[in-house]
Amino acid sequence: MSKKFFVSVAEKEKLFQAELVKGGVNYHQAIQVAKVLARNQSEETLTPEEAQLTEEACRVWLQHRQRLRFIEETLTSFPTREPAPAPESKHRDCAGSY
């Protein structure tokens, strides 16, 4: 069952901003772009500066995401090593056995 939740514009801004910064976008640029994305405007209503800034930030975010995906895929392609067995202790434990 699919439920839809209301998310305010301010909450959307915070989510977009966090995701953009996490994705390598400059903090101040992320704030501006998050406002644009949260308003969910069509491209035609954006100023040329907003459109360029948003496109640039999204490109940086996408490159960062693709880089992370490549690293994850590369790491999963390597065989994992089993941990070495713990050496047997030569000391007695509390019960007096080895």
mmCIF file as gemmi writes it, N, C-alpha and C atoms, coordinates in Angstrom:
data_model
loop_
_atom_site.group_PDB
_atom_site.id
_atom_site.type_symbol
_atom_site.label_atom_id
_atom_site.label_alt_id
_atom_site.label_comp_id
_atom_site.label_asym_id
_atom_site.label_entity_id
_atom_site.label_seq_id
_atom_site.pdbx_PDB_ins_code
_atom_site.Cartn_x
_atom_site.Cartn_y
_atom_site.Cartn_z
_atom_site.occupancy
_atom_site.B_iso_or_equiv
_atom_site.pdbx_formal_charge
_atom_site.auth_seq_id
_atom_site.auth_asym_id
_atom_site.pdbx_PDB_model_num
ATOM 1 N N . MET Axp A 1 ? 0.84 -1.166 0 1 0 ? 1 A 1
ATOM 2 C CA . MET Axp A 1 ? 0 0 0 1 0 ? 1 A 1
ATOM 3 C C . MET Axp A 1 ? 0.896 1.243 0 1 0 ? 1 A 1
ATOM 4 N N . SER Axp A 2 ? 0.623 2.119 -0.91 1 0 ? 2 A 1
ATOM 5 C CA . SER Axp A 2 ? 1.427 3.325 -1.063 1 0 ? 2 A 1
ATOM 6 C C . SER Axp A 2 ? 0.759 4.486 -0.331 1 0 ? 2 A 1
ATOM 7 N N . LYS Axp A 3 ? 1.53 5.146 0.527 1 0 ? 3 A 1
ATOM 8 C CA . LYS Axp A 3 ? 1.019 6.315 1.235 1 0 ? 3 A 1
ATOM 9 C C . LYS Axp A 3 ? 1.792 7.532 0.773 1 0 ? 3 A 1
ATOM 10 N N . LYS Axp A 4 ? 1.097 8.644 0.655 1 0 ? 4 A 1
ATOM 11 C CA . LYS Axp A 4 ? 1.76 9.885 0.296 1 0 ? 4 A 1
ATOM 12 C C . LYS Axp A 4 ? 1.799 10.772 1.523 1 0 ? 4 A 1
ATOM 13 N N . PHE Axp A 5 ? 2.96 11.343 1.766 1 0 ? 5 A 1
ATOM 14 C CA . PHE Axp A 5 ? 3.144 12.215 2.901 1 0 ? 5 A 1
ATOM 15 C C . PHE Axp A 5 ? 3.367 13.634 2.405 1 0 ? 5 A 1
ATOM 16 N N . PHE Axp A 6 ? 2.826 14.578 3.152 1 0 ? 6 A 1
ATOM 17 C CA . PHE Axp A 6 ? 3.043 15.981 2.823 1 0 ? 6 A 1
ATOM 18 C C . PHE Axp A 6 ? 4.406 16.395 3.333 1 0 ? 6 A 1
ATOM 19 N N . VAL Axp A 7 ? 5.183 17.002 2.466 1 0 ? 7 A 1
ATOM 20 C CA . VAL Axp A 7 ? 6.489 17.52 2.843 1 0 ? 7 A 1
ATOM 21 C C . VAL Axp A 7 ? 6.493 18.997 2.458 1 0 ? 7 A 1
ATOM 22 N N . SER Axp A 8 ? 6.728 19.853 3.44 1 0 ? 8 A 1
ATOM 23 C CA . SER Axp A 8 ? 6.711 21.291 3.188 1 0 ? 8 A 1
ATOM 24 C C . SER Axp A 8 ? 7.889 21.687 2.296 1 0 ? 8 A 1
ATOM 25 N N . VAL Axp A 9 ? 7.796 22.87 1.717 1 0 ? 9 A 1
ATOM 26 C CA . VAL Axp A 9 ? 8.861 23.385 0.867 1 0 ? 9 A 1
ATOM 27 C C . VAL Axp A 9 ? 10.141 23.536 1.689 1 0 ? 9 A 1
ATOM 28 N N . ALA Axp A 10 ? 10.007 24.007 2.934 1 0 ? 10 A 1
ATOM 29 C CA . ALA Axp A 10 ? 11.185 24.174 3.791 1 0 ? 10 A 1
ATOM 30 C C . ALA Axp A 10 ? 11.869 22.832 4.068 1 0 ? 10 A 1
ATOM 31 N N . GLU Axp A 11 ? 11.063 21.794 4.298 1 0 ? 11 A 1
ATOM 32 C CA . GLU Axp A 11 ? 11.638 20.467 4.532 1 0 ? 11 A 1
ATOM 33 C C . GLU Axp A 11 ? 12.303 19.934 3.271 1 0 ? 11 A 1
ATOM 34 N N . LYS Axp A 12 ? 11.683 20.185 2.121 1 0 ? 12 A 1
ATOM 35 C CA . LYS Axp A 12 ? 12.281 19.773 0.848 1 0 ? 12 A 1
ATOM 36 C C . LYS Axp A 12 ? 13.619 20.468 0.636 1 0 ? 12 A 1
ATOM 37 N N . GLU Axp A 13 ? 13.659 21.765 0.971 1 0 ? 13 A 1
ATOM 38 C CA . GLU Axp A 13 ? 14.907 22.514 0.828 1 0 ? 13 A 1
ATOM 39 C C . GLU Axp A 13 ? 16.011 21.879 1.657 1 0 ? 13 A 1
ATOM 40 N N . LYS Axp A 14 ? 15.699 21.532 2.894 1 0 ? 14 A 1
ATOM 41 C CA . LYS Axp A 14 ? 16.693 20.909 3.769 1 0 ? 14 A 1
ATOM 42 C C . LYS Axp A 14 ? 17.162 19.576 3.213 1 0 ? 14 A 1
ATOM 43 N N . LEU Axp A 15 ? 16.228 18.778 2.694 1 0 ? 15 A 1
ATOM 44 C CA . LEU Axp A 15 ? 16.584 17.476 2.129 1 0 ? 15 A 1
ATOM 45 C C . LEU Axp A 15 ? 17.465 17.624 0.887 1 0 ? 15 A 1
ATOM 46 N N . PHE Axp A 16 ? 17.065 18.513 -0.01 1 0 ? 16 A 1
ATOM 47 C CA . PHE Axp A 16 ? 17.859 18.739 -1.217 1 0 ? 16 A 1
ATOM 48 C C . PHE Axp A 16 ? 19.236 19.28 -0.862 1 0 ? 16 A 1
ATOM 49 N N . GLN Axp A 17 ? 19.268 20.225 0.056 1 0 ? 17 A 1
ATOM 50 C CA . GLN Axp A 17 ? 20.544 20.821 0.446 1 0 ? 17 A 1
ATOM 51 C C . GLN Axp A 17 ? 21.486 19.77 1.023 1 0 ? 17 A 1
ATOM 52 N N . ALA Axp A 18 ? 20.977 18.939 1.909 1 0 ? 18 A 1
ATOM 53 C CA . ALA Axp A 18 ? 21.81 17.892 2.511 1 0 ? 18 A 1
ATOM 54 C C . ALA Axp A 18 ? 22.322 16.919 1.454 1 0 ? 18 A 1
ATOM 55 N N . GLU Axp A 19 ? 21.459 16.535 0.55 1 0 ? 19 A 1
ATOM 56 C CA . GLU Axp A 19 ? 21.848 15.584 -0.497 1 0 ? 19 A 1
ATOM 57 C C . GLU Axp A 19 ? 22.876 16.196 -1.443 1 0 ? 19 A 1
ATOM 58 N N . LEU Axp A 20 ? 22.703 17.451 -1.786 1 0 ? 20 A 1
ATOM 59 C CA . LEU Axp A 20 ? 23.65 18.116 -2.68 1 0 ? 20 A 1
ATOM 60 C C . LEU Axp A 20 ? 25.02 18.263 -2.028 1 0 ? 20 A 1
ATOM 61 N N . VAL Axp A 21 ? 25.039 18.7 -0.776 1 0 ? 21 A 1
ATOM 62 C CA . VAL Axp A 21 ? 26.322 18.857 -0.074 1 0 ? 21 A 1
ATOM 63 C C . VAL Axp A 21 ? 26.991 17.496 0.077 1 0 ? 21 A 1
ATOM 64 N N . LYS Axp A 22 ? 26.212 16.49 0.44 1 0 ? 22 A 1
ATOM 65 C CA . LYS Axp A 22 ? 26.753 15.131 0.556 1 0 ? 22 A 1
ATOM 66 C C . LYS Axp A 22 ? 27.306 14.666 -0.79 1 0 ? 22 A 1
ATOM 67 N N . GLY Axp A 23 ? 26.722 15.17 -1.87 1 0 ? 23 A 1
ATOM 68 C CA . GLY Axp A 23 ? 27.156 14.8 -3.208 1 0 ? 23 A 1
ATOM 69 C C . GLY Axp A 23 ? 28.272 15.659 -3.767 1 0 ? 23 A 1
ATOM 70 N N . GLY Axp A 24 ? 28.902 16.481 -2.926 1 0 ? 24 A 1
ATOM 71 C CA . GLY Axp A 24 ? 30.065 17.22 -3.369 1 0 ? 24 A 1
ATOM 72 C C . GLY Axp A 24 ? 29.818 18.625 -3.874 1 0 ? 24 A 1
ATOM 73 N N . VAL Axp A 25 ? 28.591 19.108 -3.763 1 0 ? 25 A 1
ATOM 74 C CA . VAL Axp A 25 ? 28.275 20.46 -4.226 1 0 ? 25 A 1
ATOM 75 C C . VAL Axp A 25 ? 28.674 21.458 -3.138 1 0 ? 25 A 1
ATOM 76 N N . ASN Axp A 26 ? 29.214 22.599 -3.55 1 0 ? 26 A 1
ATOM 77 C CA . ASN Axp A 26 ? 29.58 23.676 -2.631 1 0 ? 26 A 1
ATOM 78 C C . ASN Axp A 26 ? 28.368 24.052 -1.78 1 0 ? 26 A 1
ATOM 79 N N . TYR Axp A 27 ? 28.621 24.299 -0.48 1 0 ? 27 A 1
ATOM 80 C CA . TYR Axp A 27 ? 27.538 24.561 0.476 1 0 ? 27 A 1
ATOM 81 C C . TYR Axp A 27 ? 26.645 25.723 0.038 1 0 ? 27 A 1
ATOM 82 N N . HIS Axp A 28 ? 27.218 26.844 -0.334 1 0 ? 28 A 1
ATOM 83 C CA . HIS Axp A 28 ? 26.428 28.024 -0.703 1 0 ? 28 A 1
ATOM 84 C C . HIS Axp A 28 ? 25.655 27.787 -1.999 1 0 ? 28 A 1
ATOM 85 N N . GLN Axp A 29 ? 26.256 27.074 -2.915 1 0 ? 29 A 1
ATOM 86 C CA . GLN Axp A 29 ? 25.562 26.737 -4.157 1 0 ? 29 A 1
ATOM 87 C C . GLN Axp A 29 ? 24.418 25.769 -3.858 1 0 ? 29 A 1
ATOM 88 N N . ALA Axp A 30 ? 24.644 24.831 -2.957 1 0 ? 30 A 1
ATOM 89 C CA . ALA Axp A 30 ? 23.607 23.862 -2.589 1 0 ? 30 A 1
ATOM 90 C C . ALA Axp A 30 ? 22.396 24.553 -1.977 1 0 ? 30 A 1
ATOM 91 N N . ILE Axp A 31 ? 22.622 25.593 -1.183 1 0 ? 31 A 1
ATOM 92 C CA . ILE Axp A 31 ? 21.502 26.339 -0.583 1 0 ? 31 A 1
ATOM 93 C C . ILE Axp A 31 ? 20.639 26.956 -1.681 1 0 ? 31 A 1
ATOM 94 N N . GLN Axp A 32 ? 21.278 27.607 -2.646 1 0 ? 32 A 1
ATOM 95 C CA . GLN Axp A 32 ? 20.533 28.26 -3.724 1 0 ? 32 A 1
ATOM 96 C C . GLN Axp A 32 ? 19.793 27.249 -4.586 1 0 ? 32 A 1
ATOM 97 N N . VAL Axp A 33 ? 20.46 26.182 -4.936 1 0 ? 33 A 1
ATOM 98 C CA . VAL Axp A 33 ? 19.854 25.173 -5.81 1 0 ? 33 A 1
ATOM 99 C C . VAL Axp A 33 ? 18.739 24.427 -5.08 1 0 ? 33 A 1
ATOM 100 N N . ALA Axp A 34 ? 18.914 24.177 -3.797 1 0 ? 34 A 1
ATOM 101 C CA . ALA Axp A 34 ? 17.879 23.492 -3.016 1 0 ? 34 A 1
ATOM 102 C C . ALA Axp A 34 ? 16.585 24.301 -3.028 1 0 ? 34 A 1
ATOM 103 N N . LYS Axp A 35 ? 16.692 25.614 -2.957 1 0 ? 35 A 1
ATOM 104 C CA . LYS Axp A 35 ? 15.496 26.463 -3.012 1 0 ? 35 A 1
ATOM 105 C C . LYS Axp A 35 ? 14.79 26.311 -4.352 1 0 ? 35 A 1
ATOM 106 N N . VAL Axp A 36 ? 15.565 26.281 -5.415 1 0 ? 36 A 1
ATOM 107 C CA . VAL Axp A 36 ? 14.987 26.127 -6.755 1 0 ? 36 A 1
ATOM 108 C C . VAL Axp A 36 ? 14.312 24.757 -6.885 1 0 ? 36 A 1
ATOM 109 N N . LEU Axp A 37 ? 15.006 23.712 -6.464 1 0 ? 37 A 1
ATOM 110 C CA . LEU Axp A 37 ? 14.453 22.358 -6.593 1 0 ? 37 A 1
ATOM 111 C C . LEU Axp A 37 ? 13.221 22.158 -5.722 1 0 ? 37 A 1
ATOM 112 N N . ALA Axp A 38 ? 13.223 22.73 -4.535 1 0 ? 38 A 1
ATOM 113 C CA . ALA Axp A 38 ? 12.102 22.556 -3.609 1 0 ? 38 A 1
ATOM 114 C C . ALA Axp A 38 ? 10.825 23.215 -4.128 1 0 ? 38 A 1
ATOM 115 N N . ARG Axp A 39 ? 10.991 24.284 -4.894 1 0 ? 39 A 1
ATOM 116 C CA . ARG Axp A 39 ? 9.816 24.971 -5.46 1 0 ? 39 A 1
ATOM 117 C C . ARG Axp A 39 ? 9.195 24.191 -6.612 1 0 ? 39 A 1
ATOM 118 N N . ASN Axp A 40 ? 9.955 23.223 -7.153 1 0 ? 40 A 1
ATOM 119 C CA . ASN Axp A 40 ? 9.453 22.345 -8.213 1 0 ? 40 A 1
ATOM 120 C C . ASN Axp A 40 ? 8.937 23.138 -9.416 1 0 ? 40 A 1
ATOM 121 N N . GLN Axp A 41 ? 9.698 24.134 -9.815 1 0 ? 41 A 1
ATOM 122 C CA . GLN Axp A 41 ? 9.317 24.969 -10.945 1 0 ? 41 A 1
ATOM 123 C C . GLN Axp A 41 ? 9.688 24.307 -12.26 1 0 ? 41 A 1
ATOM 124 N N . SER Axp A 42 ? 8.98 24.668 -13.303 1 0 ? 42 A 1
ATOM 125 C CA . SER Axp A 42 ? 9.368 24.187 -14.628 1 0 ? 42 A 1
ATOM 126 C C . SER Axp A 42 ? 10.584 24.974 -15.088 1 0 ? 42 A 1
ATOM 127 N N . GLU Axp A 43 ? 11.319 24.403 -16.007 1 0 ? 43 A 1
ATOM 128 C CA . GLU Axp A 43 ? 12.545 25.049 -16.495 1 0 ? 43 A 1
ATOM 129 C C . GLU Axp A 43 ? 12.272 26.409 -17.133 1 0 ? 43 A 1
ATOM 130 N N . GLU Axp A 44 ? 11.119 26.552 -17.738 1 0 ? 44 A 1
ATOM 131 C CA . GLU Axp A 44 ? 10.799 27.795 -18.425 1 0 ? 44 A 1
ATOM 132 C C . GLU Axp A 44 ? 10.662 28.971 -17.46 1 0 ? 44 A 1
ATOM 133 N N . THR Axp A 45 ? 10.324 28.708 -16.221 1 0 ? 45 A 1
ATOM 134 C CA . THR Axp A 45 ? 10.113 29.803 -15.26 1 0 ? 45 A 1
ATOM 135 C C . THR Axp A 45 ? 11.388 30.192 -14.514 1 0 ? 45 A 1
ATOM 136 N N . LEU Axp A 46 ? 12.464 29.446 -14.709 1 0 ? 46 A 1
ATOM 137 C CA . LEU Axp A 46 ? 13.725 29.759 -14.038 1 0 ? 46 A 1
ATOM 138 C C . LEU Axp A 46 ? 14.452 30.873 -14.774 1 0 ? 46 A 1
ATOM 139 N N . THR Axp A 47 ? 15.165 31.685 -14.011 1 0 ? 47 A 1
ATOM 140 C CA . THR Axp A 47 ? 16.022 32.68 -14.644 1 0 ? 47 A 1
ATOM 141 C C . THR Axp A 47 ? 17.207 31.94 -15.255 1 0 ? 47 A 1
ATOM 142 N N . PRO Axp A 48 ? 17.891 32.549 -16.21 1 0 ? 48 A 1
ATOM 143 C CA . PRO Axp A 48 ? 19.061 31.877 -16.785 1 0 ? 48 A 1
ATOM 144 C C . PRO Axp A 48 ? 20.112 31.53 -15.728 1 0 ? 48 A 1
ATOM 145 N N . GLU Axp A 49 ? 20.274 32.403 -14.729 1 0 ? 49 A 1
ATOM 146 C CA . GLU Axp A 49 ? 21.254 32.14 -13.661 1 0 ? 49 A 1
ATOM 147 C C . GLU Axp A 49 ? 20.832 30.928 -12.827 1 0 ? 49 A 1
ATOM 148 N N . GLU Axp A 50 ? 19.547 30.867 -12.483 1 0 ? 50 A 1
ATOM 149 C CA . GLU Axp A 50 ? 19.045 29.725 -11.699 1 0 ? 50 A 1
ATOM 150 C C . GLU Axp A 50 ? 19.201 28.428 -12.481 1 0 ? 50 A 1
ATOM 151 N N . ALA Axp A 51 ? 18.869 28.478 -13.762 1 0 ? 51 A 1
ATOM 152 C CA . ALA Axp A 51 ? 18.971 27.285 -14.604 1 0 ? 51 A 1
ATOM 153 C C . ALA Axp A 51 ? 20.419 26.812 -14.699 1 0 ? 51 A 1
ATOM 154 N N . GLN Axp A 52 ? 21.344 27.739 -14.914 1 0 ? 52 A 1
ATOM 155 C CA . GLN Axp A 52 ? 22.755 27.373 -15.045 1 0 ? 52 A 1
ATOM 156 C C . GLN Axp A 52 ? 23.293 26.827 -13.722 1 0 ? 52 A 1
ATOM 157 N N . LEU Axp A 53 ? 22.983 27.497 -12.618 1 0 ? 53 A 1
ATOM 158 C CA . LEU Axp A 53 ? 23.446 27.075 -11.308 1 0 ? 53 A 1
ATOM 159 C C . LEU Axp A 53 ? 22.902 25.69 -10.957 1 0 ? 53 A 1
ATOM 160 N N . THR Axp A 54 ? 21.626 25.476 -11.238 1 0 ? 54 A 1
ATOM 161 C CA . THR Axp A 54 ? 21 24.186 -10.943 1 0 ? 54 A 1
ATOM 162 C C . THR Axp A 54 ? 21.6 23.077 -11.794 1 0 ? 54 A 1
ATOM 163 N N . GLU Axp A 55 ? 21.788 23.354 -13.065 1 0 ? 55 A 1
ATOM 164 C CA . GLU Axp A 55 ? 22.379 22.351 -13.956 1 0 ? 55 A 1
ATOM 165 C C . GLU Axp A 55 ? 23.79 21.987 -13.511 1 0 ? 55 A 1
ATOM 166 N N . GLU Axp A 56 ? 24.57 22.991 -13.15 1 0 ? 56 A 1
ATOM 167 C CA . GLU Axp A 56 ? 25.945 22.752 -12.709 1 0 ? 56 A 1
ATOM 168 C C . GLU Axp A 56 ? 25.975 21.926 -11.413 1 0 ? 56 A 1
ATOM 169 N N . ALA Axp A 57 ? 25.135 22.293 -10.47 1 0 ? 57 A 1
ATOM 170 C CA . ALA Axp A 57 ? 25.1 21.562 -9.19 1 0 ? 57 A 1
ATOM 171 C C . ALA Axp A 57 ? 24.645 20.117 -9.399 1 0 ? 57 A 1
ATOM 172 N N . CYS Axp A 58 ? 23.655 19.932 -10.224 1 0 ? 58 A 1
ATOM 173 C CA . CYS Axp A 58 ? 23.166 18.571 -10.48 1 0 ? 58 A 1
ATOM 174 C C . CYS Axp A 58 ? 24.215 17.738 -11.213 1 0 ? 58 A 1
ATOM 175 N N . ARG Axp A 59 ? 24.98 18.367 -12.08 1 0 ? 59 A 1
ATOM 176 C CA . ARG Axp A 59 ? 26.058 17.665 -12.785 1 0 ? 59 A 1
ATOM 177 C C . ARG Axp A 59 ? 27.129 17.209 -11.794 1 0 ? 59 A 1
ATOM 178 N N . VAL Axp A 60 ? 27.501 18.085 -10.856 1 0 ? 60 A 1
ATOM 179 C CA . VAL Axp A 60 ? 28.487 17.733 -9.831 1 0 ? 60 A 1
ATOM 180 C C . VAL Axp A 60 ? 27.958 16.583 -8.978 1 0 ? 60 A 1
ATOM 181 N N . TRP Axp A 61 ? 26.683 16.694 -8.565 1 0 ? 61 A 1
ATOM 182 C CA . TRP Axp A 61 ? 26.067 15.646 -7.739 1 0 ? 61 A 1
ATOM 183 C C . TRP Axp A 61 ? 26.069 14.312 -8.488 1 0 ? 61 A 1
ATOM 184 N N . LEU Axp A 62 ? 25.697 14.338 -9.764 1 0 ? 62 A 1
ATOM 185 C CA . LEU Axp A 62 ? 25.634 13.11 -10.56 1 0 ? 62 A 1
ATOM 186 C C . LEU Axp A 62 ? 27.009 12.481 -10.739 1 0 ? 62 A 1
ATOM 187 N N . GLN Axp A 63 ? 28.017 13.294 -11.016 1 0 ? 63 A 1
ATOM 188 C CA . GLN Axp A 63 ? 29.381 12.764 -11.156 1 0 ? 63 A 1
ATOM 189 C C . GLN Axp A 63 ? 29.84 12.105 -9.861 1 0 ? 63 A 1
ATOM 190 N N . HIS Axp A 64 ? 29.543 12.749 -8.743 1 0 ? 64 A 1
ATOM 191 C CA . HIS Axp A 64 ? 29.913 12.185 -7.438 1 0 ? 64 A 1
ATOM 192 C C . HIS Axp A 64 ? 29.2 10.857 -7.216 1 0 ? 64 A 1
ATOM 193 N N . ARG Axp A 65 ? 27.913 10.807 -7.544 1 0 ? 65 A 1
ATOM 194 C CA . ARG Axp A 65 ? 27.119 9.584 -7.363 1 0 ? 65 A 1
ATOM 195 C C . ARG Axp A 65 ? 27.647 8.461 -8.264 1 0 ? 65 A 1
ATOM 196 N N . GLN Axp A 66 ? 27.971 8.79 -9.5 1 0 ? 66 A 1
ATOM 197 C CA . GLN Axp A 66 ? 28.501 7.776 -10.413 1 0 ? 66 A 1
ATOM 198 C C . GLN Axp A 66 ? 29.855 7.261 -9.944 1 0 ? 66 A 1
ATOM 199 N N . ARG Axp A 67 ? 30.682 8.162 -9.405 1 0 ? 67 A 1
ATOM 200 C CA . ARG Axp A 67 ? 31.983 7.766 -8.871 1 0 ? 67 A 1
ATOM 201 C C . ARG Axp A 67 ? 31.807 6.803 -7.692 1 0 ? 67 A 1
ATOM 202 N N . LEU Axp A 68 ? 30.89 7.121 -6.8 1 0 ? 68 A 1
ATOM 203 C CA . LEU Axp A 68 ? 30.631 6.242 -5.658 1 0 ? 68 A 1
ATOM 204 C C . LEU Axp A 68 ? 30.109 4.874 -6.106 1 0 ? 68 A 1
ATOM 205 N N . ARG Axp A 69 ? 29.21 4.867 -7.076 1 0 ? 69 A 1
ATOM 206 C CA . ARG Axp A 69 ? 28.665 3.612 -7.586 1 0 ? 69 A 1
ATOM 207 C C . ARG Axp A 69 ? 29.773 2.755 -8.209 1 0 ? 69 A 1
ATOM 208 N N . PHE Axp A 70 ? 30.678 3.4 -8.959 1 0 ? 70 A 1
ATOM 209 C CA . PHE Axp A 70 ? 31.791 2.687 -9.573 1 0 ? 70 A 1
ATOM 210 C C . PHE Axp A 70 ? 32.684 2.071 -8.502 1 0 ? 70 A 1
ATOM 211 N N . ILE Axp A 71 ? 32.989 2.851 -7.456 1 0 ? 71 A 1
ATOM 212 C CA . ILE Axp A 71 ? 33.83 2.338 -6.373 1 0 ? 71 A 1
ATOM 213 C C . ILE Axp A 71 ? 33.148 1.165 -5.673 1 0 ? 71 A 1
ATOM 214 N N . GLU Axp A 72 ? 31.86 1.302 -5.391 1 0 ? 72 A 1
ATOM 215 C CA . GLU Axp A 72 ? 31.126 0.205 -4.739 1 0 ? 72 A 1
ATOM 216 C C . GLU Axp A 72 ? 31.136 -1.05 -5.598 1 0 ? 72 A 1
ATOM 217 N N . GLU Axp A 73 ? 30.883 -0.904 -6.899 1 0 ? 73 A 1
ATOM 218 C CA . GLU Axp A 73 ? 30.875 -2.06 -7.794 1 0 ? 73 A 1
ATOM 219 C C . GLU Axp A 73 ? 32.261 -2.686 -7.888 1 0 ? 73 A 1
ATOM 220 N N . THR Axp A 74 ? 33.29 -1.855 -7.912 1 0 ? 74 A 1
ATOM 221 C CA . THR Axp A 74 ? 34.662 -2.356 -7.983 1 0 ? 74 A 1
ATOM 222 C C . THR Axp A 74 ? 34.998 -3.134 -6.717 1 0 ? 74 A 1
ATOM 223 N N . LEU Axp A 75 ? 34.637 -2.58 -5.584 1 0 ? 75 A 1
ATOM 224 C CA . LEU Axp A 75 ? 34.936 -3.25 -4.321 1 0 ? 75 A 1
ATOM 225 C C . LEU Axp A 75 ? 34.195 -4.575 -4.18 1 0 ? 75 A 1
ATOM 226 N N . THR Axp A 76 ? 32.966 -4.64 -4.657 1 0 ? 76 A 1
ATOM 227 C CA . THR Axp A 76 ? 32.218 -5.892 -4.539 1 0 ? 76 A 1
ATOM 228 C C . THR Axp A 76 ? 32.721 -6.949 -5.507 1 0 ? 76 A 1
ATOM 229 N N . SER Axp A 77 ? 33.482 -6.542 -6.519 1 0 ? 77 A 1
ATOM 230 C CA . SER Axp A 77 ? 34.002 -7.525 -7.471 1 0 ? 77 A 1
ATOM 231 C C . SER Axp A 77 ? 35.211 -8.273 -6.918 1 0 ? 77 A 1
ATOM 232 N N . PHE Axp A 78 ? 35.849 -7.741 -5.884 1 0 ? 78 A 1
ATOM 233 C CA . PHE Axp A 78 ? 36.988 -8.418 -5.275 1 0 ? 78 A 1
ATOM 234 C C . PHE Axp A 78 ? 36.498 -9.51 -4.338 1 0 ? 78 A 1
ATOM 235 N N . PRO Axp A 79 ? 37.181 -10.661 -4.358 1 0 ? 79 A 1
ATOM 236 C CA . PRO Axp A 79 ? 36.774 -11.707 -3.419 1 0 ? 79 A 1
ATOM 237 C C . PRO Axp A 79 ? 37.096 -11.27 -1.986 1 0 ? 79 A 1
ATOM 238 N N . THR Axp A 80 ? 36.212 -11.631 -1.104 1 0 ? 80 A 1
ATOM 239 C CA . THR Axp A 80 ? 36.46 -11.295 0.295 1 0 ? 80 A 1
ATOM 240 C C . THR Axp A 80 ? 37.288 -12.395 0.925 1 0 ? 80 A 1
ATOM 241 N N . ARG Axp A 81 ? 38.158 -11.984 1.817 1 0 ? 81 A 1
ATOM 242 C CA . ARG Axp A 81 ? 38.992 -12.961 2.505 1 0 ? 81 A 1
ATOM 243 C C . ARG Axp A 81 ? 38.323 -13.345 3.805 1 0 ? 81 A 1
ATOM 244 N N . GLU Axp A 82 ? 38.443 -14.623 4.122 1 0 ? 82 A 1
ATOM 245 C CA . GLU Axp A 82 ? 37.934 -15.082 5.4 1 0 ? 82 A 1
ATOM 246 C C . GLU Axp A 82 ? 38.886 -14.6 6.478 1 0 ? 82 A 1
ATOM 247 N N . PRO Axp A 83 ? 38.373 -14.177 7.628 1 0 ? 83 A 1
ATOM 248 C CA . PRO Axp A 83 ? 39.277 -13.752 8.683 1 0 ? 83 A 1
ATOM 249 C C . PRO Axp A 83 ? 40.108 -14.934 9.182 1 0 ? 83 A 1
ATOM 250 N N . ALA Axp A 84 ? 41.346 -14.644 9.528 1 0 ? 84 A 1
ATOM 251 C CA . ALA Axp A 84 ? 42.239 -15.695 10.032 1 0 ? 84 A 1
ATOM 252 C C . ALA Axp A 84 ? 41.695 -16.215 11.351 1 0 ? 84 A 1
ATOM 253 N N . PRO Axp A 85 ? 41.809 -17.524 11.57 1 0 ? 85 A 1
ATOM 254 C CA . PRO Axp A 85 ? 41.322 -18.066 12.841 1 0 ? 85 A 1
ATOM 255 C C . PRO Axp A 85 ? 42.153 -17.51 13.994 1 0 ? 85 A 1
ATOM 256 N N . ALA Axp A 86 ? 41.468 -17.308 15.11 1 0 ? 86 A 1
ATOM 257 C CA . ALA Axp A 86 ? 42.157 -16.783 16.289 1 0 ? 86 A 1
ATOM 258 C C . ALA Axp A 86 ? 43.129 -17.839 16.807 1 0 ? 86 A 1
ATOM 259 N N . PRO Axp A 87 ? 44.339 -17.423 17.179 1 0 ? 87 A 1
ATOM 260 C CA . PRO Axp A 87 ? 45.298 -18.4 17.702 1 0 ? 87 A 1
ATOM 261 C C . PRO Axp A 87 ? 44.804 -18.966 19.025 1 0 ? 87 A 1
ATOM 262 N N . GLU Axp A 88 ? 45.125 -20.234 19.236 1 0 ? 88 A 1
ATOM 263 C CA . GLU Axp A 88 ? 44.687 -20.868 20.48 1 0 ? 88 A 1
ATOM 264 C C . GLU Axp A 88 ? 45.464 -20.274 21.635 1 0 ? 88 A 1
ATOM 265 N N . SER Axp A 89 ? 44.76 -20.055 22.704 1 0 ? 89 A 1
ATOM 266 C CA . SER Axp A 89 ? 45.362 -19.433 23.869 1 0 ? 89 A 1
ATOM 267 C C . SER Axp A 89 ? 46.126 -20.46 24.691 1 0 ? 89 A 1
ATOM 268 N N . LYS Axp A 90 ? 47.252 -20.053 25.213 1 0 ? 90 A 1
ATOM 269 C CA . LYS Axp A 90 ? 48.058 -20.911 26.079 1 0 ? 90 A 1
ATOM 270 C C . LYS Axp A 90 ? 47.764 -20.603 27.551 1 0 ? 90 A 1
ATOM 271 N N . HIS Axp A 91 ? 46.766 -19.767 27.763 1 0 ? 91 A 1
ATOM 272 C CA . HIS Axp A 91 ? 46.436 -19.366 29.127 1 0 ? 91 A 1
ATOM 273 C C . HIS Axp A 91 ? 45.163 -20.053 29.581 1 0 ? 91 A 1
ATOM 274 N N . ARG Axp A 92 ? 45.079 -20.294 30.855 1 0 ? 92 A 1
ATOM 275 C CA . ARG Axp A 92 ? 43.873 -20.908 31.424 1 0 ? 92 A 1
ATOM 276 C C . ARG Axp A 92 ? 42.766 -19.865 31.525 1 0 ? 92 A 1
ATOM 277 N N . ASP Axp A 93 ? 41.545 -20.335 31.296 1 0 ? 93 A 1
ATOM 278 C CA . ASP Axp A 93 ? 40.428 -19.437 31.49 1 0 ? 93 A 1
ATOM 279 C C . ASP Axp A 93 ? 39.937 -19.542 32.947 1 0 ? 93 A 1
ATOM 280 N N . CYS Axp A 94 ? 38.854 -18.923 33.262 1 0 ? 94 A 1
ATOM 281 C CA . CYS Axp A 94 ? 38.347 -18.885 34.627 1 0 ? 94 A 1
ATOM 282 C C . CYS Axp A 94 ? 38.046 -20.276 35.184 1 0 ? 94 A 1
ATOM 283 N N . ALA Axp A 95 ? 37.653 -21.211 34.32 1 0 ? 95 A 1
ATOM 284 C CA . ALA Axp A 95 ? 37.28 -22.549 34.776 1 0 ? 95 A 1
ATOM 285 C C . ALA Axp A 95 ? 38.515 -23.433 34.925 1 0 ? 95 A 1
ATOM 286 N N . GLY Axp A 96 ? 39.679 -22.947 34.573 1 0 ? 96 A 1
ATOM 287 C CA . GLY Axp A 96 ? 40.911 -23.712 34.719 1 0 ? 96 A 1
ATOM 288 C C . GLY Axp A 96 ? 41.282 -24.548 33.512 1 0 ? 96 A 1
ATOM 289 N N . SER Axp A 97 ? 40.491 -24.46 32.432 1 0 ? 97 A 1
ATOM 290 C CA . SER Axp A 97 ? 40.839 -25.224 31.232 1 0 ? 97 A 1
ATOM 291 C C . SER Axp A 97 ? 41.536 -24.318 30.233 1 0 ? 97 A 1
ATOM 292 N N . TYR Axp A 98 ? 42.145 -24.941 29.233 1 0 ? 98 A 1
ATOM 293 C CA . TYR Axp A 98 ? 42.888 -24.177 28.225 1 0 ? 98 A 1
ATOM 294 C C . TYR Axp A 98 ? 41.981 -23.703 27.137 1 0 ? 98 A 1
